[in-house]
Amino acid sequence: MKVFINLKEWDFPNGTKFIDVVDIIREAKKNEPMIKTIREKTGKANIILFALNGRVVQPQEYESLEIKEGDNIRWFHPYAGG
C-alpha cells in the first residue's frame, strides 16, 4: 500500500503498524546534527514528533495504530523554528 511520509510516497505491506514507520524514520534521522545535539543536551532518545493525517500522534498510540492506504505521515524536529 502507498502512504506519504513528508510528501514522499512509500510502499508498505498491509497491516503495517505506525510504530514500524516511526522506527524507520528514527533510524534514518538518528545521525542528523540537530537530532544528535538535542539528544546530547536533553538526554532524550525519542525527540521527533509525528503526525498522522494532520493529527499529532502521542507515543503511547504508536503501537496500536495501523497505517492505511493514502495516509499522510509527517515528522517534525521538536525545536524547528525556535
C-alpha positions, 0 to 999 in steps of 0.5 A, a space after each residue: 500500500 502507498 502512504 506519504 511520509 513528508 510528501 514522499 510516497 512509500 510502499 508498505 505491506 498491509 497491516 503495517 503498524 505506525 510504530 514500524 514507520 516511526 522506527 524507520 524514520 528514527 533510524 534514518 534521522 538518528 545521525 542528523 546534527 540537530 537530532 544528535 545535539 538535542 539528544 546530547 543536551 536533553 538526554 532524550 532518545 525519542 525527540 521527533 514528533 509525528 503526525 498522522 493525517 494532520 493529527 499529532 500522534 502521542 507515543 503511547 498510540 504508536 503501537 496500536 495504530 495501523 497505517 492505511 492506504 493514502 495516509 499522510 505521515 509527517 515528522 517534525 524536529 521538536 525545536 524547528 523554528 525556535 
